[in-house]
């Protein structure tokens, strides 16, 4: 009997990367690899990287430096680096890190089993980058990997055509490409049959699904089809672009029972001049109008956004425009960060860079404001009974479990029995900055 081969996966970055790492696990399981949580046991280490912000890159560089010693004690170990950094830097990664064996671009994952076989048969170092769309059939080797969670991601499209001036994604992920709806539905059915309760649809801009080659229906039509032909309990999606958030899409939040009342709609800035420099395709008033319309259609919806501070040329007055807009909109949660130059992105060449100390101060002010808003929103949940999808045991002790509301709020509660994967009713009795605590209503589900 052949000796088993082990795969260790380290993922940095977004949910798209998490999905791609799951693809790698799937592909290499078909090739005979077993996933391990012990890095020293691995025959292959797969590092999936992010290049959206400089901080993410530095984390990867640090990690690659730390695992160098493993190659010394295990010379046959193969180390693969993939994702956006691999697509961006290519051979420069091999030049900088002599212990890397394979650099794999964002559209090259399907080639991984073949390339691994090549470098194991005839040791050499390879960079594999391509502009051709990646091919992957999630039904290949179906059933080899048991789903380990109550929620699963499903990518519906890759790439981005928006070219926001601060963003590297179109350069490392390529042009928009939609998957056929039949492939998506097949993958969702497979997850549901394996016990998954919730699906998260992924794409750099899911709202533009079907507008380019690859799909035959629109994104709202896809959502309707998912509810019609699967027994899915909960459906979410991310990320959306405000300019493509249509009335038809907004109606889906009330027309589709499985679609959770939660939307992430990146804002980025509250100044029209800065939004134009970012090439976002909308004004602050247009964004606000969409938020107000969405809340009119679906009053209970929770909203989150991305906001950037310190974009080149942003004045103090323009930063205050953003603060005023946040006060008015009252997001349930917010992802905020400082602008940083990225390779290829147009804004890297813009003049009037904002000083780092000003960026830090603005970010602290913005986050303090949002912390107050989020806590106030969470406190309004106290006394309410919410449907919770139980995700599993919490880290706080025995008989403690955690789950999420349809509005994507984290709720912790106590239970003498394992309720993982169940939809239950919980009465909220305590609110914190980032979570809620409640009591399970037995028989209420």
Buried (B, 14 or more C-beta within 10 A) or exposed (E): EEEEBBBBBBBBBBBBBBBBBBBBBBBBBBBEBEBBEEBEEBBBBBBBBBBBBEEBBEBBBEBBEEBEEBBEEBEEBBBBBBBBBBBBBBEEBBEEBEBBBBBBBBBBBBBBBEBBEBBBEEEEEBBBBBEEBBEBEBEEBEEEBEBEBBBBBBBBBBBBEBEBBBBBBBBBBBEBBBBEBEBBBBBBBBBBEBEBBBBBBBBBBBBBBBBBEBBEBBBBBBBBBBBEEBEBBBBBBBBBBBBBBBEBBBEBBBBBEBBBBBBBBBBBBBBBBBBBBBBBBBBBEBBBEBBEEBBEBBEEBBBBBBBBBBBBBBEEEBBBBBBEBBEEBBBBBBEBBBBBEBEBBBBBEBEEBBEEEBBEBBBEBBBEBBEEBBBEBBBEBBEEEBBBBBBBBBEEEEEBBBBBBBBBBBBBBBBEEEBBBBBBBBBBBBBEEEBBBBBBEEEEB
